[in-house]
């Protein structure tokens, strides 16, 4: 759209009414390349000459000779300019008015997708803009369609409001979309993707979409600006977002905002929708408009809860203000402009939704605060409250962008039944007041004049905790102004703030600037902050290089430097590299530092050398260091030497060391792994004597120990004795029941956990999914999948692998494939789970195809996957393919694995090739009962009973015994077969060949 600053295309009709001198002045005003000397009208002898870079020169009497002439010229020039400007303004207004009417006149049909309240209101508004305009509503309910077409009202949402005559409804997508100039999308966000995919064949690639839906897609966290082009499979599909304070019943009195990166489209929609009763503002900040429109619904639920609990207006104002800040923090992290959040589509929409009773989301919150159940509330509503679904995405977004959002997160937990409104209020009131600390300093009258170097470290820590990078940068500027930029403690706090706020590049730049000054470059605290920052971002190698650079600079590391270096590098270090670190510690006399000693013990334990860790502990001489005791006890236990852990526990008691929670947890874990219930009961007595029975970690270890020892009743007693049960103790009880095959009891514990409003974690979900797999509870497992999507655990590989196994065991391979396709990181367990699932459901071709995809992806198969691949090749009855699988097994060095060998034996038994099965068994150095049983079955099924019975002496010679009925049944069957058949001729086994 043209603006007043653009030069107008002057027409001949406009110029004909202007005198020659006025024309010259107008040209001078509008074109800087034309120089004009206007001549007063009273001067008959004077003339005007216009020059555009050439031509003659105007003849002008000298103003000094005639002062009146100069005055007249000035007045005449002002008049000419005024007249030309008035004509220019009139032309601009008429041009804009014509442009507006052009969009409306050119528009013949508008389609509205969805027959809800807001879609109906927008259809009525657009239809009222032009009587000849066809407005077609695509609705799902035939009764709504009939109501609109025959009685001209929507009986479900607006039974008392008559719609314009040019509003029609249909249930046929092709009819609705045919010939449409604009499309208003009013379908709820959670159903938009599926809906658009169903009508994609009827959508013109150039049809502009105006999104009226607010929210985030729960599964993918996508906004409508992402859903529309992806669902329509057209990245260039024109779209625009309409948001702002607008209730459907009061649409004519509200002021929405349209946002689009396409200025022409935004201008066209503005002209199409704007009227005397509806003002449209434009914005290019699509992200800000969408995030504000989505999260304000969640905040409205929180406001409703406050209203329902009768907490008063003060609490309401404080909560909404905090919620606005949280929305702004997240939106700016996602790339939005803060001005958008504080504008009409942000704060304006929030105020309307949070404080007016017409809000559906606020109504949900009021009823939740009054004590109603969420399921009952949603069942009684005939409209969708988007905030209920969007709340599930809040926690994932806060985790993804590292933003603390206590108010909105509390709403999500209340909706998930993990927190009661009363507990949520207590948690919010007990939060650390970091924001208040920042505000109190900024409101100090003489701040920052009275600030010192001791003022800024706690303020920067508050910024880091709140992930408030903007305020942190403001403090950084203040530090520079006050000349405190070279204080080492301030610099260390700044580096930590930038690291925790996600601006690692700023931290590196600050550190590099600091290293140029000799005084700061020699301060070890600054180096520690930077090295720790590298490690937190997973840059282990770069962090180690900074340690080398520190030494070259002549800075001597302290105990903290070495402890974080050894602690972070221990997973990458081998035994020899670890000894080099140890030598450096001894040379620099840090072997008495408790943090360094503990780090060395952990490092040796991770290298599988806990004895070396014990030598480090003995050399330190500090037998009162309980942290070191815990590290050495845990180190022996992790390496399978649980007896040594119990001995060390007794030594720690004899040294009169003050034992703690970690000590008992590590020792009870050792008892659990060694199944030493006697020693575990003695430690239980010590736990009760020292008052640690209420500790959640100790309680979890006790419960696990009793459960693994088969004493489930004792585990239940430990569980019931806990008054304030944390999630760890719930997980231990669920795992105890699941491990003993009591899957239904495990699910009952989970239901009780939900009643107690305890938030589940990854361990909870994994154990429950295992129970669902055993019982084949597809519905329960799918409900757990929904909870996974709402929480940050959606990206956890172990949880996704458990989901794959559950869906596979329930025969739902489509769901399993869908989970697998959403996995960003696929480990060998995930690949194996899906391949095994295909085999279990007899989808052998799919299993082999997935195996080829895995191989092309560079993933090396393990023994479990090769067992599944062998089963798949056998199931396809393809002997050549089976031989190829055997060759692949040999190529990858897995022929020695007992389980792979057993599957190969079963495969050759199926093809009636016992000689090949025998050769496979000879390649297995350590045969277990599974291998012997497969070989016995192979001989029995191929008419060689005497060979089956002949394997018994070899089994007993290897110290094994046939323990289950399947093994014994194979031998008994062979003996009966031997009695019925004559003795086979010699060499029968050697004549077996694989079928062609």
N, C-alpha and C positions, 0 to 999 in steps of 0.2 A: 504494500500500500504506500502511495506517495505521501510525503509529509510536507509541512509548510516550508521546510528548508530546501526542498527540491525546486529548481526553476521550472515554471509552468510552460507548456507549449503554447505560446501566444498565437491566437488566431487572427485572421484579418478582420473579423467582426469586432473583436476587442480593440484592435488598434485603430479602427476607423473613427472612433469617437474621441480620440485624443489628438490634441493639437500637435503640431510639429515639435514645438519645444517640449511638450509633455512626453512625446514619444522619445525624444532624445534623453530626457531625464530618466524615463523608465528603463531605457536600454542601459544607461549608465548604472542604474541600481541592480539590474539583473545580470549584467555581463561585465565582468571586470576587465575584459580585453578591449572595451570600447570607451574611448574618452570623449565626453560631450561637454561643450560650453553652451548652456542655454542662454538665450537672449531675452531680456524682459519684453513684455508685450507692448509696453509704451514706447519703445525705441523703434521708430519706423524705418530708420536708415540701417539699422543693424541687421545682420544675418547670422545664421548658425551653420557651421560646417562640422560634420561628424567624421572622425578619422578612426580607422581601424588598422593602425599600423602603417599607414601611408596617406597620401593625399595632401591637400593644402592645409593651411593653418588658419584658424578663425581670426577675423579682424575684430578687435575688441578695444574700445577706448579705455584709456587708463583710469582705474577707479580713483586714483589720487587726484585726477583732474575733476571728477564729478562724484562726491561722496554719496549723494542721494541715489545715484545710479547703482552703486555697490549695495546699498540697503535694499533697493527694489529687487535686485538680482537674488539676494539671500532669501527674501520672502517668497519670491516666485519659485525658487528651487524647492523650498520646504513644501509649498502647495503641490507642486508636481509630484514630489515623492509621496506625499500623503494620499493623493488621488490614486497613484499607481499601486500603493500598498493595499488600499481598500479594495481595488479591483482584484488584486492578487488573492486576498483573503476570501472574497466572494467566490472567485473561481475555484479555490481549494475546497471550500465547503461544498460547493455543488459537485465537484469531482468525487469527493469522498461519499457524498450521499448517493451519487450515481453508482459508485463501485459497490456500495452496500446493497443497493437494490438489485445490482447485476447478479450477485451470488444467489440471492433469494429468488430472482426471476428465472435464473438458469436451472434452479433445482426443481425437478418435477416429482421426485419420489424419495422418501426417507424410510428406511426400514429400522425397526426397533427390535432387537433380539432380547426376548424375555418379557413375560407378562406380569412382573412383580409391581410393587408400589412405585418405585422410582422410575422404572421403565414406562409405566402407564402415565405418570405425571409428565415425563419428558415428551411422550408421544402427544399428549394433549397440548403441551406448550408449543411444540414445533408446528402442529396442525393449526394452531391459532395464529401463526405468523402469516399464513397465506391460505386462502380458502380453496384455491385450485391445487394445492399440494397434496399428493397422496402419501399418507403415513400408514405403513403396513407393519403390524405387530406380529412377530413370529412367537407363538405361545405353545406351551406343551399340553395344557389341559383343554380338551375339546369344549368343556362347559364354559371356560373363560372366553374361548373363541366365539361361541354362540352368544354369550352375554354381550360382548362388544359389538358384534355384527347386527344383532336383532334389536337389542334394547339400549345400545350405546352407553354402557357403563360396565366397569369391572366389578362383578358381584363379590369377588373375594376380597378386594382391598379398598375400593371406592364405590360402594353400592349407592351412595347418595350424590355422586358427582357425575354429571352427564358429559360425555366425551363429544368433541366436535364430529360433524357428519363425515369429514374426510379421514377419520381414523377407522381402519379396518383391521381385522385379525385373521390369521390363518395358522394352520399347523403344518403346512407344507413349506419346507425351506426353499425349494426351487421357485415357487410362486412368490414368496416374500422378497427374495433377493433379486429377482429378474428386473433389470432396468433401474436399480437403486443408484442414487447419486451420493448418499451418505448412509452410514450404518451406525446406529447407536447400540452399543453392547451393554446390556443390563443383566446379564446372567451372573450369578454368584461366582466368585473367583474359584472356589474349590471344584466347581463343575464346568468351568469355562473351557479347559483344555479338551476334555472329552467331547463337549458340545461342538466346539469349533472344528475338531477333527471329523465330526459327522457331517458337517455342511461344507467342507472344503471344496467339493466339486462344483458348488454353485456360487462361490465367491469370486468376483472379478478381481484380478491381481491389482487393479488400480483403485478399488473401492476404498475410500477413506473410512477408517473405524474410529468412532468416538467412544472411548471406554468410560462407562459410568460406574464400574465395579471397583470396590475398594477392598484391599486385603492382600494376603500373600498365600500362594499355594503351599499347602502344608508339607507335601512330600519333597518338593524341590526348592522351596523358598523363592520361587519366581514371582515377579510382579506382572501386571497385565501387559505392560510394554514388552515383556519378554515372552509371555504366553501367546499373544496374538500372532506375531510373525512365525513363531516356531510351530504352533498348532496348525496354521494355515500353510506351512511349508513354503513361505515366501518371505525371505529376509527384507524385502523392499516394500512390504505391505504398508501403505500409509496408515498411521494411527495417531491418535491424540488422546490425552488423558483429561477428563473433566472431574474436578474435585473442589471441595469448599463447603462452607456451612450451608447445607441445603437439606431440609426434610422434604419428603415427597408431598406431604399435605400442605406445606407452606412454600412450595417451590417458587411461586411468583414473587415472594418477598425476600429472596436470598440472593447472595452474590458469589456464585462459584468462580473457580479459576480454571482456565484451560492451559495445559502445558504441552508443548511439543517442540522438538528440535527443528521442525519444519515451520519457519515463520509464515510462509504463504498459507499452509494448511491451517495454522492457528488463527490467522487473520480471517480466512474463509469461514471457519467454524464460529468465530466471534460474530461475524456478520449474520450467520445463519440463525444463531440462538439468541443474540442480544435483543432485548426489547425494553420497554419502559419499566417493566416489572422484574426484569432479570438482567443483571449487569455481569459482563464477562471480562475478566482480566486475563492478560496473556503472560506466559512465563516460558522460559526455555529449560527450566530445571525440572525435568521429568522425574528424576530420582527423588528429589525433595517432596514433590507433590504426591507421589505414590506412597512413599514411606510414611509421610504424615497422615495421609488418608487411611492407611492400613493400621498403624499403631494407635491412632486416636480411638479406635474401637476397643482396643484392649484397655486403654486408660479409662474409657467410659465405664467398663465393667468394674474397675477399681473404684471409681467415683460412686457407682451404684452400691457397691459393698459397704462403703463408708456411710452412705445414706441408710442402707438397710440395717446397719448396726447402731444407728443413731449416735454417731460419734461427734456430730456437731459441725458447724460451718467452719470453725478454725481448722479442724482436721481435714475437711474437704479442700479448703484452699491450699493447705500445705501439700496435700497429696497430689493435687492437680499440677501445682507448680513444680514439684519434684518430677512428676511424670513428663511434663513438657521438656524439662532439662534432659531427661533420659532419651526422649525421642530426638532431641537436637544432637546429643552426643553420638547416637548411632547413625543418624542421617548424614552428619558431616563426615563420619568415618567412611560412609559408603559413597562419598563424593558429592553430596548435596550441599546447597548453599544455606548458611544459617539464616539468612534473610527470608528464605522461603518458609522455614519452620516458624519464624516469628510473624509471618504474614497471614494473609487471608486464608490460604489453603492449609496452613499449619495451626497457629494459635486460634484463628477464627473458627475453624472447624472443630477444634478441641473444645473450645468454650461451649459451643452449641451442643455438642454431643454429650458432654459431661454434666451439664447443668439443666438440661431440658428433659421433661418426662417423656417426650415423644420418641426418645432414642431407644431403639430395641436393645442395644448393648447395655445401656444404663439400667434398663428394666431387668435384664438378666442379673446384673450385679446386685440390684436391690433385693431381688428374691433370694440370691445366694446369701447375702448378708442377713436376711431374715431367717435363714435356716433351712430353706428348701433344697432339695437335691437337684443337681444339674440335669439329670435325665428327665425328671418330671417337668422341669422348666422348659426344656427344648421340645418335649412332646406336646405341651400345651400351646406352643407358638405356631402360627401359620406363616411366619416369615423367618428368613435366615439371619441369625446374629453372627456376622462375619468375625467379630472379635473372639468368639469361642474357638474358632479354627485358627485364627491368626495367632492367638496366644501360644499355641503349640510351637510356632516358629520363633518366638521371642528368645527362648533360651538358646536355640541353635545360632541365631544371629548374634546374640551377645557373646557367645563363645567364639564364633568365627571372627568377629571384629574386635574382640578383646575389650568390650565395653561393659561396665558394671551398671546393671539396670535393676535395682532391688524391687522397685514397685511393680514394674511390668513382669518381672520374673516371678514375683509372688502371685500375681494373677494366674500365670500359667500353671503354677504348682497347685493352686486352689482348684482350677478346672480339672486338673489331672487327679484330683482327690488325694494329693500328697501332702496337703497342708490345709488346715481349717482356717477360716477367716480370723478367728481369735488368735491362733498361733502366728498367723502372718502379721498381725498388728504388733505382737510382742517382738517378733524378729526385726521388724522395721524400726521399732523404737530403740532396739539395742544395737543398731548398726553404728560403727565408728563414725564420728562426726567430722569427716575430712572436709566436706564442703563448708561446714560451719567454720572450720579453722581458717580456710582460705578467705571466707567472707569477713571474718573478724579482723583479719590483718588489712584487708583492702579498705574496710570502713574506718580504720584508725585515722584520726585527723591528720597526723603528721607522718603517715606512711607514704612513701618509703624513706622519709628523711631520717627517722629514728631507727631504721633497720641496721643490723650488724651482720657480720658473717655467720653468727649463730642463729639468725632468724630464718635464713633461706633453706637449709637442709630439711627441717621438718615440713616446710611448705612444699618443697619439691617432692618429698615423700608422699604428701597428700595428693599431689598431681599425679604421681605414678600410680597410686592406688586407685584413683578415679579414672585413670587413662585420659586425663584432660590435658592433651598436648597443647591446646591453644593457651591455656593459662600458664602452662610450664614455659612456653616461649615468651610470654609476657614477663614472667619472673626472670628469665634469662636476660631480656633486654634491660630490666631494672638492675640486675647484677652488674651488667656492663656499665650502666650509667653511674653507679655508685663506686666503680673501680674495684669490685670484688671478684673480677673474672679470673684472677690469678691465685685465689686461695684454694689450696688442694682439696679441702673438705667440700667446699662449694662446687668445685669442678667434678669431684666424684659423685656428688648428689645429682648434678646436671646430667652426667653420663648415665647414671642409673635411671633417671627420669625418662630420658630419650629412649633407652633400651626397652623399658617396660611399657612405654606409650606407643611402641611400634615404629619409631623413627630412628632405626639403627644407623642410617646414613648420617643423620645429624650428630649422633654420638661419635661416629668415626671422624667426622670433620672437626668437631670440637677437640677430640683427642689429638688429632694431627696438628691443630693450631697450638695446642698446649705444649706438645713435644718440642716445639721450636724454642721455648723458654727453658733455660738451664735449670732454674729452681724447681719448676713444676715437673720437668722431665725426670727428675731424680726422686720424686715422691712415689713410694710403692703403692699407696692407697689408690692413686689415680690409675696406675697400671692394673691393679687388681680389678677395679671396676670395668676396665675395657676388656680384659681377658675373660671375665665372667660374662660380659655381654656377648662376646663371640660364641662362648659355649652355649648360652641360652638360645641362640639362633641356630644351633646345630653346626656351627663352623668350627669343628674341633681342630682341624689342621691349621686354620688361620689363627686360632687362639694359641696353639702351641708355637707358631711363628712369632707371635707377639711376646711370648715368654723368652724366646731366643733374642728377640730384639731388645727386650728389657735388660738382659744380661750384657749384650754388646754395649748398651748405653751406660753401663756401670751401676745399674740399680740392683741392689741385692734383694732377692725375694724374701718374704716372711713366711710364717707357717700357714697363713691363709692362702697365699699364692700356691704353695705346693699342695695343699689339701684339695683345692678346687681343680688343680691341674691333674693330680693323680686320680681324683674322683671321676672326672669327666673322661679321661683318656683310658681308664682301666678296661673298657670294653674293646678298645682298639689295640691295646697293648698285648704282646706276647710275654712269655715268662722272662726271656732275656732282656727285653726292653724294660720290663718292670724292675729287674735287678739293677739296671743302669740308673733308674730313678732312685732306687734304694741307696745305691752308692753315692749319688749326689746328695741325698739327705744326710747320710753319715758324714761325708766330707765337710758339709756346711753346718754340722752339729745341730740338726733339727730332729734328731732321733728321740728327743725327750718331749717334743711338742705333742700334746695329746691329740690334736686334730690330724697331724701328719701321721702319727702312729696308727690311728684308726683308719685313715685312708690307705696306708700300706697293707694293713691286715685285710681290708676289703679287696684290694688289688690282687693279693696273693690268693685269696679265696676264689676270685673270679677266674684266675689262671689255673685252678685245680691244685694249688699247692698250699693247703691250709696249715701244714706243718711249718712252712716258712713264715707264715703269719704268726704262729705261736712263738717262733724264735724272736720275731720282732717285738712281740709283747713282753717276752721275758727280758730282753735287752733294755727295754724302756725303764724298767724298775718302778713304774708307777702302777702299783697293784690296787689303787683306789679308784682308778679310772673305769667307771661302770660302763661307759660307752665302748671302751676297748674290749671289756669282757663280753659285752653283747655282740660285738663284731666277730670275735673269735668263736663264740658259741654258735652263732648263726653260720659262720664260714664252714665249720666242720659238718654241721647239719646239711647244708646245701650240697656238700660233696659226698653225702651218703655215709659219713662217719658219725652217726648219731650217738654211738656209745661214748665217743670222745666228748661230745657236747654235754652229756649227762655228767661225765667226770669233771669237766670244767665248771659246771654249775655247782657241784659240791665244793670244788676248790674256791670258787667265788664266795660261797657261804662261809667257809673256814677263814677267809681273809677278812671277814667282817665288812665286806663291801656292801654298800647300800644298794640292794637290788631294786630294779624298777620294772615297769610294765613290759618293756622290750625284752628284758631278761627272761621273765616268765613265759612270754609268748614264744621266744626262740626255743626254750627248753621243752615246753609242751609240744611244740612242733616236732622236735626230735623224738619225743616219746610216741607221738602219733605215727611217724614214719617207721619207727622201730617196733611199733605195736607193743610197747612196754607199758602195759596198763598199771602194773604195780608201782613203778617209779612215778608214773603220771599222777596216781592217787596221792602219793607222798607230796608231790609238788603242789597238788590241789590244796593239801593241808597248809603248806607254806603260804599259798595265795590267800587263804582265809585268815591266817594269823596276821599277815601284814596288811590286810584290808584292801586287797586288789581284786576282790571278787566282783566289784562293780565296774571295773575297767572293761571297755568294750573289746579291746584287742585280746586281753587275757581270757575274757569270757568266750570269745570266738575260738581261741586255741583249745580251751577246755572242751567245748562242745564238739569240735572236730575230732579231738583225740578219742572221746567216748564213742562217737559215731563210727569212726574207723575201726575201733576195737570191738564193734558189734553191740555195744551197750547203748542202744538207742533210748531206752528208758532213762538212763542216767543223763544222757544229752538233753532229754526233755526237761528233766529237773533243773539242769543248769539254765536252760532257756526260760523256764517259768519263773526262776528266782530273780531274773533281771526285771527291774521296775521300769527303768527308762531305756528301752531297747533301741540301740542304734542300728543302722542298716547292716553293719557287719554281722551282728548276732543273728539277724533275720536270714542273711545269706547262708550262714553256717548251718542253721536249722533246715533250710530248704535243701542245701547240699547233702545234709545227713540223710534226710528222707529219700532224696533222689539216688544216693549211692547205695542204699539198701533196697532199691526197687519199689519204694512206697511213693510212687509218683503222685497219686491222688492226695496223699497227706502233704506233699510238698506244695501242691496247688492250693490247698486249704490254708497253709501258712501264709502264702502270698495274699490271699483274700483277706486274711486277718491283718496282714501288714498294711493293706490299702485302707482298711477301716481305721487303723491307728494313724493314718496320714503320714506314713514313713516313705520317703522318696527312694525309689529303687535305683540301682546302678547297673553297670555292665554285668557284674557277677550274678546279680539277681536274675536278669533276663536270660543269661546263658543257662543257668541251672533250670529255670522254668521251661525254656525251650526244649531242653533235654527230656524233661518230664512229659511235655506234650508229644515229643517224638515217640516215647515209649507207649503212651496211651492212644496215640493217633488222634489227638484233640486238635483238629484243624481250626475250628472257630476260636478256641482259646489262644492258640498260637498266633492267629491273625490279629487278635486284639493286642497281644504283646507286641506284634510288629507295628501296630499303630502307636503304641507308647514309645517304641524305639524311634520312630520318625519324629515325634515331638521333642525328643531330648537330644543333647549333643552326642549321645552314644551311637547315632545313626552311622557315623563313619568308622566305628570300631570294627576292625576286621574279624575279630573273634565272634562278636555278636552276629555279624552278617553270615559268617560260616555256620553258626548255630541255626540261623534262620534257613539257610540252604538245606541243612540236614533235616530240620523239622518239616519243611514243605516236601522234601523228597520222601520222607517216611510216610507222609500223609497222601502221597500220590499226586501232589499238585506241582508238577514240573513247570507249568507256565509261571506260577508265582516264584518258584525257585530261580528260573531264568531271569525274571524281572529284577529280583534282588541282585543277582550276579551282574546284570548289565549296569546297575547303578553304583557298583563298587569302584572307587577310584584306585584303591590299592588292593591287588589280588595276590595273596600269598599262596603257597603250595597247598595249604589246608583248604582254602576256598575252591581252588581248581579241583582238588580231590573230592570235596563234598558234592559238587555238582556232577562230576563224572560218575561217582558212585551212585548218586541219585538216579541218573539216567539208567544205569545198569539194573538197579533194584526195581525200576518200573519197566524193564525190558525194552527200553529205547536204546538199543545197542548202536544203531547208526549215529544217533545224536551224541552218544558217549565218545565214539571214535572221532567224530568230527571235532568235538571240543578238545580232545586230546591233541589233534593236529594243530588247532589254534593255539593251544598252550605251548606246544613245541615251537611254533613260529614266533611266539611272543618271547622266546628265550628262557622259559622256565624249565628247569630240569626236574623230571618226574621222580617221585620217591617210590618206595615199595608199595604203599597203599594204592597209588594211582595205577601202577603196573598190574596189580591184582585185578583192579576194575577193568583195565584194558584187555587183559587176558580173558576175563569172563565175557566181555562184549564180543570179542572175536569168535569165541566158542558159540555164543548165542546166535551169531549170524551164519553158522555152519559153513564157514569159509576156511578151508584147511590151509590154503596158501597164505591168507592173511594171518592165521594163527602162527604159522612158521615164521612169518616176518616179525611178529610180536616177540617170539622166542629169541630171534636174532637181535632185536632191539634191547631185550633184557641183558643178553650177553655183552653187547656193545657198551652198555652203561654200567656193567659190573654188578648187577643185582641178582645174578644167578645163585649166589651163595645165600641170599635171604630166604629164611624158612617159609615165610608166608607167600612170597613170589613163587618159590619152588613148589609149594603145595598147589597153588592155582595152576601151574604148568602141568603138574601131574594129573590134576582133574581134567585139564584140557585134552591131554593125550589119551586119557582113559575114555573120554567122550568119543574120540576118533578111533577107539579100539586099537591103540598103539602102545601096549604095555612096555615094549622094549625102550621106546623113547622116554616113557615115564620113569623107567628104572635108571636110565642115563642121567635124567634130571636129578633124581634123588642122590646119585653118586657125587654130584657137584655141590651138595649142601653139606658143609663140614659139621654143623651142629644141628642135628635133626631134633625137632620137638615132637610132641604127640600129634600135632596137626599134620606134619609131614608123614609120619608112620601111618596114621589113619587114612590119609589120601592114597598111600601106596597099597595098603591092604584092600581098600575099596576098589582100586584100579584092577588089582589081580582078580578079585572076586567077580567083578562085573564083566571081565574079559575071559571067563572060563578057566582061570588058573588058581583054583582053590589051594593046591598044595604049596604054591609060592606064598600065598597069604599066610598060611599057618607057619610056613618056614621063617617068617619075619619075627615071630614071637621071641625066639632066643636072642635075636639082635636087640629087640626093644628092652628086654630085661638086662642084657649085658650093658646097655647104656644107662642103667639106673632108672628107667622109666617104667610106669605101670599103666595099663589100660584102666582109666578111671570112670568113664561115662558109658552109658548104654549104647551109644552109637558105635564106639570102638569095639565093644564086646559083641555087638550084633553083627558087625562085619566079619569077625572071626568065626562066630557060630554059623553064619550063613556059608562061609567057605568050607567049614567042616562037613556040613550037610551036603553041600554040592559035591564034595569029594567022595562022599559015600555013594551018591547016585551015579557018578560018571566013571567010566573006565580010565585007567591011567593013560595020559596023553603021551604020544611018542616024544622022544628026546628031540630037542631043537625047535619045539613049537614056538617058543618065545622069540627065537631069532628070525622067524619068518614074518613077524608082524611088520607091516609097513604103513606109512601114512597114506590115506586115500588121496587119489589125484583129484 
